[in-house]
């Protein structure tokens, strides 16, 4: 399983919808290490994710550094 790059488009109830470079959307869950470190993925985050070949489940593996972050609404990497 290779790591893919994408952007989180929305997050609902622990599920994150990640848009890959080819435009496809994958439903992902965040790894437990984020909760342990107090990091919450938010819409706009650039991430590396992996898709399981057995069942097609996606998992966010890494969150790349954020340029900026808004608390309410929770979004990151805003340009305008």
N, C-alpha and C positions, 0 to 999 in steps of 0.2 A: 504494500500500500504506500503510495507516494503522497507527499504533502502537496496540496493545491493551495493557491492564493485566492483570496476573495475579500468582499466587503459585507459586513452584516447589514442587512436591509431592515430587519425588524426582529424584535425579541418578544415572545409571549410565553409566560409560564415556564421558563427554563428551556424553551426551544428557541433556537436562533436560525433565521433564514438567511443563508449566505449566498450572495451572487458571485459566481466564479467569473474568471476572465472571459469565458466563452458565452456568458449571459445566462447560463443555467442556474436555477435556484435549488439549493440543497438544504433540507431541514437538518439542523445539527444540535447537539447537546454540548455543553461546556464540560471540560474535564474537572474533576474534583479539586485539583491543585489550585484552581482559581479561587474557589470558595475558601480553601485553607489559607491562601495568601490575602484574602479580602478584596479580590479583584472581580468586578462584575463586567462582563462584556456588554456593550451598548451599541445601538445602531450607529453606523458610520465607522466602526472600528475596522481596520485592516487586519485580517487574520490569516493564519495558515490552518487548514483543516484537512481531515482525512476521511475518506468514505470507505466503509467496510464492504468488501466484495460479496460477502455472504448474504447480508440482508439490506444493504444499501443505506445503513444508518451512518450519519455523519457526526464527527466529533471535532470541536474546536481544539486545536493543539497549542497554538501560540497566538498571542495578541501583540501586534507590532506597536511600537511607541506611538502615542497620540500627539497630534499637533496642538489640539486644544480639546476642551471638554465642557459641556453645559450640564448642570445638575438637573434643571427642570426646564423642558423635557430632557430626559437623559439621552444625549447624542454626543458624538465625538467627531473630530476632524471637519469642522464646519469651515467653509471657504468664504461664504457670502453672508 
